[in-house]
Amino acid sequence: MPVKKTIAKRIRQAEKARVRNKHYNSMMKSAIKKAIAAEDAETATTLGHSAISIIDKVAASGIIHKNKAANQKSRISKHMASFS
């Protein structure tokens, strides 16, 4: 057990942030996998746009870096364009 109250509070805050970030990361990864696994153009477009929206939200909140978000969005866009 930490000696100082401030250290204990930081531990509690870090744990809450870790759980929250894990949820958003998991949600983002699931959306990306669904978008990449789509077999037809209509489904790929729909799932791709929703995945890109989720990626933007996660990047805006600082959970992932903006360059990682750009890479993931590029990957999804390339998959969506492959049906054209």
Secondary structure in CASP SS format (residue, H / E / C, confidence):
PFRMAT SS
TARGET T0000
AUTHOR 0000-0000-0000
METHOD secondary structure of the structure
MODEL  1
M C 1.00
P C 1.00
V C 1.00
K C 1.00
K H 1.00
T H 1.00
I H 1.00
A H 1.00
K H 1.00
R H 1.00
I H 1.00
R H 1.00
Q H 1.00
A H 1.00
E H 1.00
K H 1.00
A H 1.00
R H 1.00
V H 1.00
R H 1.00
N H 1.00
K H 1.00
H H 1.00
Y H 1.00
N H 1.00
S H 1.00
M H 1.00
M H 1.00
K H 1.00
S H 1.00
A H 1.00
I H 1.00
K H 1.00
K H 1.00
A H 1.00
I H 1.00
A H 1.00
A C 1.00
E C 1.00
D C 1.00
A H 1.00
E H 1.00
T H 1.00
A H 1.00
T H 1.00
T H 1.00
L H 1.00
G H 1.00
H H 1.00
S H 1.00
A H 1.00
I H 1.00
S H 1.00
I H 1.00
I H 1.00
D H 1.00
K H 1.00
V H 1.00
A H 1.00
A H 1.00
S C 1.00
G C 1.00
I C 1.00
I C 1.00
H C 1.00
K H 1.00
N H 1.00
K H 1.00
A H 1.00
A H 1.00
N H 1.00
Q H 1.00
K H 1.00
S H 1.00
R H 1.00
I H 1.00
S H 1.00
K H 1.00
H H 1.00
M H 1.00
A H 1.00
S C 1.00
F C 1.00
S C 1.00
END
